[in-house]
């Protein structure tokens, strides 16, 4: 018994039929494409984690560089009402 009631011989027969239908060249190309997709996905995930680490630092810098003046905001609120 193998995977879920499928024996090793049944798996080998299915694999042989797939190779006969598609050929080794197409299967090799599909494998290369799949490997490239996985590699690209991993790279995107690591880039996402790096940008997540940078975001808190950028927020702190922007808050320090441009503090809001409460008097200016009160004037703008009064002007918007008119």
mmCIF file of the N, C-alpha and C atoms, coordinates in Angstrom:
data_MODEL
# 
_entry.id   MODEL 
# 
loop_
_atom_site.group_PDB 
_atom_site.id 
_atom_site.type_symbol 
_atom_site.label_atom_id 
_atom_site.label_alt_id 
_atom_site.label_comp_id 
_atom_site.label_asym_id 
_atom_site.label_entity_id 
_atom_site.label_seq_id 
_atom_site.pdbx_PDB_ins_code 
_atom_site.Cartn_x 
_atom_site.Cartn_y 
_atom_site.Cartn_z 
_atom_site.occupancy 
_atom_site.B_iso_or_equiv 
_atom_site.pdbx_formal_charge 
_atom_site.auth_seq_id 
_atom_site.auth_comp_id 
_atom_site.auth_asym_id 
_atom_site.auth_atom_id 
_atom_site.pdbx_PDB_model_num 
ATOM 1   N N  . UNK A 1 1  ? 0.843   -1.182 0.000   1.00 0.00 ? 1  UNK A N  1 
ATOM 2   C CA . UNK A 1 1  ? 0.000   0.000  0.000   1.00 0.00 ? 1  UNK A CA 1 
ATOM 3   C C  . UNK A 1 1  ? 0.883   1.238  0.000   1.00 0.00 ? 1  UNK A C  1 
ATOM 4   N N  . UNK A 1 2  ? 0.456   2.209  -0.754  1.00 0.00 ? 2  UNK A N  1 
ATOM 5   C CA . UNK A 1 2  ? 1.205   3.452  -0.847  1.00 0.00 ? 2  UNK A CA 1 
ATOM 6   C C  . UNK A 1 2  ? 0.387   4.619  -0.335  1.00 0.00 ? 2  UNK A C  1 
ATOM 7   N N  . UNK A 1 3  ? 0.269   5.606  -1.140  1.00 0.00 ? 3  UNK A N  1 
ATOM 8   C CA . UNK A 1 3  ? -0.413  6.837  -0.785  1.00 0.00 ? 3  UNK A CA 1 
ATOM 9   C C  . UNK A 1 3  ? -1.920  6.691  -0.976  1.00 0.00 ? 3  UNK A C  1 
ATOM 10  N N  . UNK A 1 4  ? -2.681  6.616  0.102   1.00 0.00 ? 4  UNK A N  1 
ATOM 11  C CA . UNK A 1 4  ? -4.133  6.570  0.014   1.00 0.00 ? 4  UNK A CA 1 
ATOM 12  C C  . UNK A 1 4  ? -4.662  5.372  -0.742  1.00 0.00 ? 4  UNK A C  1 
ATOM 13  N N  . UNK A 1 5  ? -4.034  4.229  -0.630  1.00 0.00 ? 5  UNK A N  1 
ATOM 14  C CA . UNK A 1 5  ? -4.512  3.036  -1.311  1.00 0.00 ? 5  UNK A CA 1 
ATOM 15  C C  . UNK A 1 5  ? -3.940  2.851  -2.705  1.00 0.00 ? 5  UNK A C  1 
ATOM 16  N N  . UNK A 1 6  ? -3.036  3.737  -3.139  1.00 0.00 ? 6  UNK A N  1 
ATOM 17  C CA . UNK A 1 6  ? -2.410  3.610  -4.459  1.00 0.00 ? 6  UNK A CA 1 
ATOM 18  C C  . UNK A 1 6  ? -1.046  2.959  -4.259  1.00 0.00 ? 6  UNK A C  1 
ATOM 19  N N  . UNK A 1 7  ? -0.802  1.879  -4.968  1.00 0.00 ? 7  UNK A N  1 
ATOM 20  C CA . UNK A 1 7  ? 0.466   1.173  -4.806  1.00 0.00 ? 7  UNK A CA 1 
ATOM 21  C C  . UNK A 1 7  ? 1.565   1.846  -5.626  1.00 0.00 ? 7  UNK A C  1 
ATOM 22  N N  . UNK A 1 8  ? 2.776   1.429  -5.365  1.00 0.00 ? 8  UNK A N  1 
ATOM 23  C CA . UNK A 1 8  ? 3.937   1.960  -6.073  1.00 0.00 ? 8  UNK A CA 1 
ATOM 24  C C  . UNK A 1 8  ? 3.850   1.649  -7.564  1.00 0.00 ? 8  UNK A C  1 
ATOM 25  N N  . UNK A 1 9  ? 3.376   0.465  -7.916  1.00 0.00 ? 9  UNK A N  1 
ATOM 26  C CA . UNK A 1 9  ? 3.272   0.080  -9.323  1.00 0.00 ? 9  UNK A CA 1 
ATOM 27  C C  . UNK A 1 9  ? 2.266   0.959  -10.063 1.00 0.00 ? 9  UNK A C  1 
ATOM 28  N N  . UNK A 1 10 ? 1.180   1.285  -9.413  1.00 0.00 ? 10 UNK A N  1 
ATOM 29  C CA . UNK A 1 10 ? 0.188   2.153  -10.048 1.00 0.00 ? 10 UNK A CA 1 
ATOM 30  C C  . UNK A 1 10 ? 0.760   3.547  -10.289 1.00 0.00 ? 10 UNK A C  1 
ATOM 31  N N  . UNK A 1 11 ? 1.525   4.045  -9.331  1.00 0.00 ? 11 UNK A N  1 
ATOM 32  C CA . UNK A 1 11 ? 2.166   5.350  -9.506  1.00 0.00 ? 11 UNK A CA 1 
ATOM 33  C C  . UNK A 1 11 ? 3.163   5.330  -10.662 1.00 0.00 ? 11 UNK A C  1 
ATOM 34  N N  . UNK A 1 12 ? 3.938   4.251  -10.779 1.00 0.00 ? 12 UNK A N  1 
ATOM 35  C CA . UNK A 1 12 ? 4.905   4.139  -11.873 1.00 0.00 ? 12 UNK A CA 1 
ATOM 36  C C  . UNK A 1 12 ? 4.213   4.066  -13.231 1.00 0.00 ? 12 UNK A C  1 
ATOM 37  N N  . UNK A 1 13 ? 3.101   3.358  -13.305 1.00 0.00 ? 13 UNK A N  1 
ATOM 38  C CA . UNK A 1 13 ? 2.356   3.271  -14.566 1.00 0.00 ? 13 UNK A CA 1 
ATOM 39  C C  . UNK A 1 13 ? 1.803   4.635  -14.959 1.00 0.00 ? 13 UNK A C  1 
ATOM 40  N N  . UNK A 1 14 ? 1.251   5.365  -14.000 1.00 0.00 ? 14 UNK A N  1 
ATOM 41  C CA . UNK A 1 14 ? 0.725   6.709  -14.283 1.00 0.00 ? 14 UNK A CA 1 
ATOM 42  C C  . UNK A 1 14 ? 1.855   7.627  -14.725 1.00 0.00 ? 14 UNK A C  1 
ATOM 43  N N  . UNK A 1 15 ? 3.005   7.544  -14.071 1.00 0.00 ? 15 UNK A N  1 
ATOM 44  C CA . UNK A 1 15 ? 4.161   8.358  -14.450 1.00 0.00 ? 15 UNK A CA 1 
ATOM 45  C C  . UNK A 1 15 ? 4.626   8.031  -15.868 1.00 0.00 ? 15 UNK A C  1 
ATOM 46  N N  . UNK A 1 16 ? 4.656   6.753  -16.219 1.00 0.00 ? 16 UNK A N  1 
ATOM 47  C CA . UNK A 1 16 ? 5.059   6.351  -17.572 1.00 0.00 ? 16 UNK A CA 1 
ATOM 48  C C  . UNK A 1 16 ? 4.079   6.880  -18.617 1.00 0.00 ? 16 UNK A C  1 
ATOM 49  N N  . UNK A 1 17 ? 2.795   6.852  -18.327 1.00 0.00 ? 17 UNK A N  1 
ATOM 50  C CA . UNK A 1 17 ? 1.794   7.377  -19.267 1.00 0.00 ? 17 UNK A CA 1 
ATOM 51  C C  . UNK A 1 17 ? 1.968   8.881  -19.447 1.00 0.00 ? 17 UNK A C  1 
ATOM 52  N N  . UNK A 1 18 ? 2.240   9.594  -18.354 1.00 0.00 ? 18 UNK A N  1 
ATOM 53  C CA . UNK A 1 18 ? 2.452   11.048 -18.444 1.00 0.00 ? 18 UNK A CA 1 
ATOM 54  C C  . UNK A 1 18 ? 3.673   11.356 -19.297 1.00 0.00 ? 18 UNK A C  1 
ATOM 55  N N  . UNK A 1 19 ? 4.753   10.604 -19.114 1.00 0.00 ? 19 UNK A N  1 
ATOM 56  C CA . UNK A 1 19 ? 5.968   10.817 -19.910 1.00 0.00 ? 19 UNK A CA 1 
ATOM 57  C C  . UNK A 1 19 ? 5.693   10.537 -21.380 1.00 0.00 ? 19 UNK A C  1 
ATOM 58  N N  . UNK A 1 20 ? 4.933   9.495  -21.677 1.00 0.00 ? 20 UNK A N  1 
ATOM 59  C CA . UNK A 1 20 ? 4.606   9.180  -23.071 1.00 0.00 ? 20 UNK A CA 1 
ATOM 60  C C  . UNK A 1 20 ? 3.724   10.259 -23.703 1.00 0.00 ? 20 UNK A C  1 
ATOM 61  N N  . UNK A 1 21 ? 2.792   10.799 -22.943 1.00 0.00 ? 21 UNK A N  1 
ATOM 62  C CA . UNK A 1 21 ? 1.887   11.816 -23.489 1.00 0.00 ? 21 UNK A CA 1 
ATOM 63  C C  . UNK A 1 21 ? 2.589   13.152 -23.734 1.00 0.00 ? 21 UNK A C  1 
ATOM 64  N N  . UNK A 1 22 ? 3.343   13.611 -22.750 1.00 0.00 ? 22 UNK A N  1 
ATOM 65  C CA . UNK A 1 22 ? 3.926   14.946 -22.843 1.00 0.00 ? 22 UNK A CA 1 
ATOM 66  C C  . UNK A 1 22 ? 5.353   14.949 -23.358 1.00 0.00 ? 22 UNK A C  1 
ATOM 67  N N  . UNK A 1 23 ? 6.085   13.912 -23.138 1.00 0.00 ? 23 UNK A N  1 
ATOM 68  C CA . UNK A 1 23 ? 7.484   13.877 -23.545 1.00 0.00 ? 23 UNK A CA 1 
ATOM 69  C C  . UNK A 1 23 ? 8.364   14.501 -22.480 1.00 0.00 ? 23 UNK A C  1 
ATOM 70  N N  . UNK A 1 24 ? 9.615   14.100 -22.484 1.00 0.00 ? 24 UNK A N  1 
ATOM 71  C CA . UNK A 1 24 ? 10.526  14.575 -21.444 1.00 0.00 ? 24 UNK A CA 1 
ATOM 72  C C  . UNK A 1 24 ? 10.875  16.046 -21.614 1.00 0.00 ? 24 UNK A C  1 
ATOM 73  N N  . UNK A 1 25 ? 10.909  16.524 -22.862 1.00 0.00 ? 25 UNK A N  1 
ATOM 74  C CA . UNK A 1 25 ? 11.275  17.918 -23.103 1.00 0.00 ? 25 UNK A CA 1 
ATOM 75  C C  . UNK A 1 25 ? 10.236  18.873 -22.506 1.00 0.00 ? 25 UNK A C  1 
ATOM 76  N N  . UNK A 1 26 ? 8.959   18.583 -22.721 1.00 0.00 ? 26 UNK A N  1 
ATOM 77  C CA . UNK A 1 26 ? 7.909   19.438 -22.163 1.00 0.00 ? 26 UNK A CA 1 
ATOM 78  C C  . UNK A 1 26 ? 7.882   19.356 -20.644 1.00 0.00 ? 26 UNK A C  1 
ATOM 79  N N  . UNK A 1 27 ? 8.074   18.153 -20.110 1.00 0.00 ? 27 UNK A N  1 
ATOM 80  C CA . UNK A 1 27 ? 8.080   18.002 -18.655 1.00 0.00 ? 27 UNK A CA 1 
ATOM 81  C C  . UNK A 1 27 ? 9.254   18.755 -18.030 1.00 0.00 ? 27 UNK A C  1 
ATOM 82  N N  . UNK A 1 28 ? 10.402  18.741 -18.702 1.00 0.00 ? 28 UNK A N  1 
ATOM 83  C CA . UNK A 1 28 ? 11.561  19.476 -18.204 1.00 0.00 ? 28 UNK A CA 1 
ATOM 84  C C  . UNK A 1 28 ? 11.278  20.977 -18.223 1.00 0.00 ? 28 UNK A C  1 
ATOM 85  N N  . UNK A 1 29 ? 10.630  21.446 -19.285 1.00 0.00 ? 29 UNK A N  1 
ATOM 86  C CA . UNK A 1 29 ? 10.271  22.862 -19.376 1.00 0.00 ? 29 UNK A CA 1 
ATOM 87  C C  . UNK A 1 29 ? 9.275   23.268 -18.303 1.00 0.00 ? 29 UNK A C  1 
ATOM 88  N N  . UNK A 1 30 ? 8.294   22.405 -18.055 1.00 0.00 ? 30 UNK A N  1 
ATOM 89  C CA . UNK A 1 30 ? 7.308   22.692 -17.005 1.00 0.00 ? 30 UNK A CA 1 
ATOM 90  C C  . UNK A 1 30 ? 7.993   22.742 -15.643 1.00 0.00 ? 30 UNK A C  1 
ATOM 91  N N  . UNK A 1 31 ? 8.918   21.817 -15.410 1.00 0.00 ? 31 UNK A N  1 
ATOM 92  C CA . UNK A 1 31 ? 9.655   21.807 -14.144 1.00 0.00 ? 31 UNK A CA 1 
ATOM 93  C C  . UNK A 1 31 ? 10.491  23.062 -13.965 1.00 0.00 ? 31 UNK A C  1 
ATOM 94  N N  . UNK A 1 32 ? 11.131  23.513 -15.040 1.00 0.00 ? 32 UNK A N  1 
ATOM 95  C CA . UNK A 1 32 ? 11.924  24.741 -14.964 1.00 0.00 ? 32 UNK A CA 1 
ATOM 96  C C  . UNK A 1 32 ? 11.058  25.958 -14.705 1.00 0.00 ? 32 UNK A C  1 
ATOM 97  N N  . UNK A 1 33 ? 9.902   26.015 -15.359 1.00 0.00 ? 33 UNK A N  1 
ATOM 98  C CA . UNK A 1 33 ? 8.982   27.129 -15.135 1.00 0.00 ? 33 UNK A CA 1 
ATOM 99  C C  . UNK A 1 33 ? 8.459   27.134 -13.703 1.00 0.00 ? 33 UNK A C  1 
ATOM 100 N N  . UNK A 1 34 ? 8.140   25.962 -13.200 1.00 0.00 ? 34 UNK A N  1 
ATOM 101 C CA . UNK A 1 34 ? 7.637   25.856 -11.835 1.00 0.00 ? 34 UNK A CA 1 
ATOM 102 C C  . UNK A 1 34 ? 8.717   26.262 -10.834 1.00 0.00 ? 34 UNK A C  1 
ATOM 103 N N  . UNK A 1 35 ? 9.946   25.828 -11.078 1.00 0.00 ? 35 UNK A N  1 
ATOM 104 C CA . UNK A 1 35 ? 11.055  26.215 -10.205 1.00 0.00 ? 35 UNK A CA 1 
ATOM 105 C C  . UNK A 1 35 ? 11.300  27.713 -10.226 1.00 0.00 ? 35 UNK A C  1 
ATOM 106 N N  . UNK A 1 36 ? 11.209  28.328 -11.406 1.00 0.00 ? 36 UNK A N  1 
ATOM 107 C CA . UNK A 1 36 ? 11.372  29.778 -11.504 1.00 0.00 ? 36 UNK A CA 1 
ATOM 108 C C  . UNK A 1 36 ? 10.267  30.525 -10.782 1.00 0.00 ? 36 UNK A C  1 
ATOM 109 N N  . UNK A 1 37 ? 9.057   29.990 -10.847 1.00 0.00 ? 37 UNK A N  1 
ATOM 110 C CA . UNK A 1 37 ? 7.934   30.627 -10.155 1.00 0.00 ? 37 UNK A CA 1 
ATOM 111 C C  . UNK A 1 37 ? 8.121   30.564 -8.643  1.00 0.00 ? 37 UNK A C  1 
ATOM 112 N N  . UNK A 1 38 ? 8.580   29.429 -8.148  1.00 0.00 ? 38 UNK A N  1 
ATOM 113 C CA . UNK A 1 38 ? 8.813   29.286 -6.708  1.00 0.00 ? 38 UNK A CA 1 
ATOM 114 C C  . UNK A 1 38 ? 9.933   30.222 -6.269  1.00 0.00 ? 38 UNK A C  1 
ATOM 115 N N  . UNK A 1 39 ? 10.979  30.324 -7.069  1.00 0.00 ? 39 UNK A N  1 
ATOM 116 C CA . UNK A 1 39 ? 12.103  31.206 -6.738  1.00 0.00 ? 39 UNK A CA 1 
ATOM 117 C C  . UNK A 1 39 ? 11.651  32.666 -6.719  1.00 0.00 ? 39 UNK A C  1 
ATOM 118 N N  . UNK A 1 40 ? 10.836  33.063 -7.699  1.00 0.00 ? 40 UNK A N  1 
ATOM 119 C CA . UNK A 1 40 ? 10.312  34.425 -7.730  1.00 0.00 ? 40 UNK A CA 1 
ATOM 120 C C  . UNK A 1 40 ? 9.404   34.712 -6.551  1.00 0.00 ? 40 UNK A C  1 
ATOM 121 N N  . UNK A 1 41 ? 8.593   33.731 -6.160  1.00 0.00 ? 41 UNK A N  1 
ATOM 122 C CA . UNK A 1 41 ? 7.705   33.898 -5.014  1.00 0.00 ? 41 UNK A CA 1 
ATOM 123 C C  . UNK A 1 41 ? 8.508   34.096 -3.736  1.00 0.00 ? 41 UNK A C  1 
ATOM 124 N N  . UNK A 1 42 ? 9.554   33.292 -3.549  1.00 0.00 ? 42 UNK A N  1 
ATOM 125 C CA . UNK A 1 42 ? 10.388  33.426 -2.356  1.00 0.00 ? 42 UNK A CA 1 
ATOM 126 C C  . UNK A 1 42 ? 11.075  34.786 -2.321  1.00 0.00 ? 42 UNK A C  1 
ATOM 127 N N  . UNK A 1 43 ? 11.535  35.262 -3.481  1.00 0.00 ? 43 UNK A N  1 
ATOM 128 C CA . UNK A 1 43 ? 12.197  36.566 -3.550  1.00 0.00 ? 43 UNK A CA 1 
ATOM 129 C C  . UNK A 1 43 ? 11.214  37.679 -3.208  1.00 0.00 ? 43 UNK A C  1 
ATOM 130 N N  . UNK A 1 44 ? 9.999   37.585 -3.719  1.00 0.00 ? 44 UNK A N  1 
ATOM 131 C CA . UNK A 1 44 ? 8.988   38.601 -3.427  1.00 0.00 ? 44 UNK A CA 1 
ATOM 132 C C  . UNK A 1 44 ? 8.637   38.610 -1.948  1.00 0.00 ? 44 UNK A C  1 
ATOM 133 N N  . UNK A 1 45 ? 8.571   37.441 -1.341  1.00 0.00 ? 45 UNK A N  1 
ATOM 134 C CA . UNK A 1 45 ? 8.252   37.370 0.087   1.00 0.00 ? 45 UNK A CA 1 
ATOM 135 C C  . UNK A 1 45 ? 9.370   37.980 0.924   1.00 0.00 ? 45 UNK A C  1 
ATOM 136 N N  . UNK A 1 46 ? 10.625  37.737 0.566   1.00 0.00 ? 46 UNK A N  1 
ATOM 137 C CA . UNK A 1 46 ? 11.733  38.310 1.330   1.00 0.00 ? 46 UNK A CA 1 
ATOM 138 C C  . UNK A 1 46 ? 11.791  39.820 1.126   1.00 0.00 ? 46 UNK A C  1 
ATOM 139 N N  . UNK A 1 47 ? 11.482  40.302 -0.083  1.00 0.00 ? 47 UNK A N  1 
ATOM 140 C CA . UNK A 1 47 ? 11.429  41.742 -0.319  1.00 0.00 ? 47 UNK A CA 1 
ATOM 141 C C  . UNK A 1 47 ? 10.318  42.382 0.502   1.00 0.00 ? 47 UNK A C  1 
ATOM 142 N N  . UNK A 1 48 ? 9.187   41.708 0.610   1.00 0.00 ? 48 UNK A N  1 
ATOM 143 C CA . UNK A 1 48 ? 8.053   42.208 1.395   1.00 0.00 ? 48 UNK A CA 1 
ATOM 144 C C  . UNK A 1 48 ? 8.437   42.332 2.864   1.00 0.00 ? 48 UNK A C  1 
ATOM 145 N N  . UNK A 1 49 ? 9.168   41.349 3.384   1.00 0.00 ? 49 UNK A N  1 
ATOM 146 C CA . UNK A 1 49 ? 9.589   41.398 4.780   1.00 0.00 ? 49 UNK A CA 1 
ATOM 147 C C  . UNK A 1 49 ? 10.579  42.533 4.998   1.00 0.00 ? 49 UNK A C  1 
ATOM 148 N N  . UNK A 1 50 ? 11.453  42.789 4.029   1.00 0.00 ? 50 UNK A N  1 
ATOM 149 C CA . UNK A 1 50 ? 12.415  43.877 4.160   1.00 0.00 ? 50 UNK A CA 1 
ATOM 150 C C  . UNK A 1 50 ? 11.713  45.228 4.157   1.00 0.00 ? 50 UNK A C  1 
ATOM 151 N N  . UNK A 1 51 ? 10.699  45.414 3.329   1.00 0.00 ? 51 UNK A N  1 
ATOM 152 C CA . UNK A 1 51 ? 9.981   46.691 3.301   1.00 0.00 ? 51 UNK A CA 1 
ATOM 153 C C  . UNK A 1 51 ? 9.157   46.871 4.560   1.00 0.00 ? 51 UNK A C  1 
ATOM 154 N N  . UNK A 1 52 ? 8.651   45.784 5.141   1.00 0.00 ? 52 UNK A N  1 
ATOM 155 C CA . UNK A 1 52 ? 7.907   45.891 6.396   1.00 0.00 ? 52 UNK A CA 1 
ATOM 156 C C  . UNK A 1 52 ? 8.814   46.370 7.518   1.00 0.00 ? 52 UNK A C  1 
ATOM 157 N N  . UNK A 1 53 ? 10.071  45.974 7.490   1.00 0.00 ? 53 UNK A N  1 
ATOM 158 C CA . UNK A 1 53 ? 11.012  46.410 8.515   1.00 0.00 ? 53 UNK A CA 1 
ATOM 159 C C  . UNK A 1 53 ? 11.359  47.884 8.341   1.00 0.00 ? 53 UNK A C  1 
ATOM 160 N N  . UNK A 1 54 ? 11.367  48.391 7.110   1.00 0.00 ? 54 UNK A N  1 
ATOM 161 C CA . UNK A 1 54 ? 11.733  49.775 6.844   1.00 0.00 ? 54 UNK A CA 1 
ATOM 162 C C  . UNK A 1 54 ? 10.589  50.743 7.129   1.00 0.00 ? 54 UNK A C  1 
ATOM 163 N N  . UNK A 1 55 ? 9.361   50.326 7.032   1.00 0.00 ? 55 UNK A N  1 
ATOM 164 C CA . UNK A 1 55 ? 8.217   51.222 7.179   1.00 0.00 ? 55 UNK A CA 1 
ATOM 165 C C  . UNK A 1 55 ? 8.177   51.938 8.526   1.00 0.00 ? 55 UNK A C  1 
ATOM 166 N N  . UNK A 1 56 ? 8.355   51.271 9.676   1.00 0.00 ? 56 UNK A N  1 
ATOM 167 C CA . UNK A 1 56 ? 8.312   52.011 10.942  1.00 0.00 ? 56 UNK A CA 1 
ATOM 168 C C  . UNK A 1 56 ? 9.382   53.093 11.028  1.00 0.00 ? 56 UNK A C  1 
ATOM 169 N N  . UNK A 1 57 ? 10.546  52.846 10.469  1.00 0.00 ? 57 UNK A N  1 
ATOM 170 C CA . UNK A 1 57 ? 11.605  53.849 10.486  1.00 0.00 ? 57 UNK A CA 1 
ATOM 171 C C  . UNK A 1 57 ? 11.215  55.058 9.645   1.00 0.00 ? 57 UNK A C  1 
ATOM 172 N N  . UNK A 1 58 ? 10.590  54.837 8.490   1.00 0.00 ? 58 UNK A N  1 
ATOM 173 C CA . UNK A 1 58 ? 10.180  55.934 7.627   1.00 0.00 ? 58 UNK A CA 1 
ATOM 174 C C  . UNK A 1 58 ? 9.076   56.750 8.277   1.00 0.00 ? 58 UNK A C  1 
ATOM 175 N N  . UNK A 1 59 ? 8.166   56.113 8.982   1.00 0.00 ? 59 UNK A N  1 
ATOM 176 C CA . UNK A 1 59 ? 7.075   56.828 9.645   1.00 0.00 ? 59 UNK A CA 1 
ATOM 177 C C  . UNK A 1 59 ? 7.634   57.716 10.740  1.00 0.00 ? 59 UNK A C  1 
ATOM 178 N N  . UNK A 1 60 ? 8.585   57.218 11.510  1.00 0.00 ? 60 UNK A N  1 
ATOM 179 C CA . UNK A 1 60 ? 9.169   58.018 12.575  1.00 0.00 ? 60 UNK A CA 1 
ATOM 180 C C  . UNK A 1 60 ? 9.906   59.221 12.002  1.00 0.00 ? 60 UNK A C  1 
ATOM 181 N N  . UNK A 1 61 ? 10.622  59.049 10.904  1.00 0.00 ? 61 UNK A N  1 
ATOM 182 C CA . UNK A 1 61 ? 11.352  60.155 10.290  1.00 0.00 ? 61 UNK A CA 1 
ATOM 183 C C  . UNK A 1 61 ? 10.395  61.217 9.776   1.00 0.00 ? 61 UNK A C  1 
ATOM 184 N N  . UNK A 1 62 ? 9.293   60.817 9.171   1.00 0.00 ? 62 UNK A N  1 
ATOM 185 C CA . UNK A 1 62 ? 8.353   61.795 8.630   1.00 0.00 ? 62 UNK A CA 1 
ATOM 186 C C  . UNK A 1 62 ? 7.656   62.553 9.751   1.00 0.00 ? 62 UNK A C  1 
ATOM 187 N N  . UNK A 1 63 ? 7.387   61.922 10.884  1.00 0.00 ? 63 UNK A N  1 
ATOM 188 C CA . UNK A 1 63 ? 6.755   62.610 12.004  1.00 0.00 ? 63 UNK A CA 1 
ATOM 189 C C  . UNK A 1 63 ? 7.709   63.628 12.612  1.00 0.00 ? 63 UNK A C  1 
ATOM 190 N N  . UNK A 1 64 ? 8.987   63.301 12.663  1.00 0.00 ? 64 UNK A N  1 
ATOM 191 C CA . UNK A 1 64 ? 9.965   64.216 13.231  1.00 0.00 ? 64 UNK A CA 1 
ATOM 192 C C  . UNK A 1 64 ? 10.236  65.394 12.302  1.00 0.00 ? 64 UNK A C  1 
ATOM 193 N N  . UNK A 1 65 ? 10.202  65.190 11.013  1.00 0.00 ? 65 UNK A N  1 
ATOM 194 C CA . UNK A 1 65 ? 10.566  66.237 10.070  1.00 0.00 ? 65 UNK A CA 1 
ATOM 195 C C  . UNK A 1 65 ? 9.455   67.246 9.839   1.00 0.00 ? 65 UNK A C  1 
ATOM 196 N N  . UNK A 1 66 ? 8.195   66.867 10.016  1.00 0.00 ? 66 UNK A N  1 
ATOM 197 C CA . UNK A 1 66 ? 7.087   67.780 9.737   1.00 0.00 ? 66 UNK A CA 1 
ATOM 198 C C  . UNK A 1 66 ? 6.069   67.766 10.874  1.00 0.00 ? 66 UNK A C  1 
ATOM 199 N N  . UNK A 1 67 ? 6.412   68.415 12.013  1.00 0.00 ? 67 UNK A N  1 
ATOM 200 C CA . UNK A 1 67 ? 5.429   68.461 13.101  1.00 0.00 ? 67 UNK A CA 1 
ATOM 201 C C  . UNK A 1 67 ? 4.288   69.409 12.744  1.00 0.00 ? 67 UNK A C  1 
ATOM 202 N N  . UNK A 1 68 ? 3.098   69.070 13.166  1.00 0.00 ? 68 UNK A N  1 
ATOM 203 C CA . UNK A 1 68 ? 1.930   69.891 12.883  1.00 0.00 ? 68 UNK A CA 1 
ATOM 204 C C  . UNK A 1 68 ? 1.805   70.990 13.924  1.00 0.00 ? 68 UNK A C  1 
ATOM 205 N N  . UNK A 1 69 ? 1.461   72.181 13.473  1.00 0.00 ? 69 UNK A N  1 
ATOM 206 C CA . UNK A 1 69 ? 1.211   73.301 14.362  1.00 0.00 ? 69 UNK A CA 1 
ATOM 207 C C  . UNK A 1 69 ? -0.288  73.367 14.604  1.00 0.00 ? 69 UNK A C  1 
ATOM 208 N N  . UNK A 1 70 ? -0.691  73.291 15.858  1.00 0.00 ? 70 UNK A N  1 
ATOM 209 C CA . UNK A 1 70 ? -2.121  73.239 16.157  1.00 0.00 ? 70 UNK A CA 1 
ATOM 210 C C  . UNK A 1 70 ? -2.808  74.550 15.802  1.00 0.00 ? 70 UNK A C  1 
ATOM 211 N N  . UNK A 1 71 ? -2.115  75.682 15.860  1.00 0.00 ? 71 UNK A N  1 
ATOM 212 C CA . UNK A 1 71 ? -2.724  76.965 15.508  1.00 0.00 ? 71 UNK A CA 1 
ATOM 213 C C  . UNK A 1 71 ? -3.056  77.003 14.019  1.00 0.00 ? 71 UNK A C  1 
ATOM 214 N N  . UNK A 1 72 ? -2.174  76.455 13.179  1.00 0.00 ? 72 UNK A N  1 
ATOM 215 C CA . UNK A 1 72 ? -2.434  76.428 11.743  1.00 0.00 ? 72 UNK A CA 1 
ATOM 216 C C  . UNK A 1 72 ? -3.633  75.547 11.417  1.00 0.00 ? 72 UNK A C  1 
ATOM 217 N N  . UNK A 1 73 ? -3.756  74.447 12.092  1.00 0.00 ? 73 UNK A N  1 
ATOM 218 C CA . UNK A 1 73 ? -4.882  73.563 11.800  1.00 0.00 ? 73 UNK A CA 1 
ATOM 219 C C  . UNK A 1 73 ? -6.190  74.191 12.239  1.00 0.00 ? 73 UNK A C  1 
ATOM 220 N N  . UNK A 1 74 ? -6.192  74.957 13.338  1.00 0.00 ? 74 UNK A N  1 
ATOM 221 C CA . UNK A 1 74 ? -7.415  75.639 13.782  1.00 0.00 ? 74 UNK A CA 1 
ATOM 222 C C  . UNK A 1 74 ? -7.823  76.709 12.775  1.00 0.00 ? 74 UNK A C  1 
ATOM 223 N N  . UNK A 1 75 ? -6.857  77.434 12.219  1.00 0.00 ? 75 UNK A N  1 
ATOM 224 C CA . UNK A 1 75 ? -7.166  78.460 11.218  1.00 0.00 ? 75 UNK A CA 1 
ATOM 225 C C  . UNK A 1 75 ? -7.760  77.823 9.968   1.00 0.00 ? 75 UNK A C  1 
ATOM 226 N N  . UNK A 1 76 ? -7.201  76.699 9.546   1.00 0.00 ? 76 UNK A N  1 
ATOM 227 C CA . UNK A 1 76 ? -7.712  76.015 8.359   1.00 0.00 ? 76 UNK A CA 1 
ATOM 228 C C  . UNK A 1 76 ? -9.126  75.509 8.579   1.00 0.00 ? 76 UNK A C  1 
ATOM 229 N N  . UNK A 1 77 ? -9.432  75.057 9.786   1.00 0.00 ? 77 UNK A N  1 
ATOM 230 C CA . UNK A 1 77 ? -10.783 74.595 10.077  1.00 0.00 ? 77 UNK A CA 1 
ATOM 231 C C  . UNK A 1 77 ? -11.767 75.759 10.001  1.00 0.00 ? 77 UNK A C  1 
ATOM 232 N N  . UNK A 1 78 ? -11.356 76.938 10.550  1.00 0.00 ? 78 UNK A N  1 
ATOM 233 C CA . UNK A 1 78 ? -12.236 78.108 10.517  1.00 0.00 ? 78 UNK A CA 1 
ATOM 234 C C  . UNK A 1 78 ? -12.444 78.592 9.091   1.00 0.00 ? 78 UNK A C  1 
ATOM 235 N N  . UNK A 1 79 ? -11.406 78.564 8.263   1.00 0.00 ? 79 UNK A N  1 
ATOM 236 C CA . UNK A 1 79 ? -11.524 79.005 6.872   1.00 0.00 ? 79 UNK A CA 1 
ATOM 237 C C  . UNK A 1 79 ? -12.401 78.058 6.058   1.00 0.00 ? 79 UNK A C  1 
ATOM 238 N N  . UNK A 1 80 ? -12.361 76.789 6.367   1.00 0.00 ? 80 UNK A N  1 
ATOM 239 C CA . UNK A 1 80 ? -13.177 75.823 5.636   1.00 0.00 ? 80 UNK A CA 1 
ATOM 240 C C  . UNK A 1 80 ? -14.656 75.966 5.962   1.00 0.00 ? 80 UNK A C  1 
ATOM 241 N N  . UNK A 1 81 ? -14.972 76.475 7.150   1.00 0.00 ? 81 UNK A N  1 
ATOM 242 C CA . UNK A 1 81 ? -16.368 76.659 7.541   1.00 0.00 ? 81 UNK A CA 1 
ATOM 243 C C  . UNK A 1 81 ? -17.020 77.793 6.769   1.00 0.00 ? 81 UNK A C  1 
ATOM 244 N N  . UNK A 1 82 ? -16.251 78.821 6.405   1.00 0.00 ? 82 UNK A N  1 
ATOM 245 C CA . UNK A 1 82 ? -16.805 80.008 5.736   1.00 0.00 ? 82 UNK A CA 1 
ATOM 246 C C  . UNK A 1 82 ? -17.114 79.762 4.314   1.00 0.00 ? 82 UNK A C  1 
# 
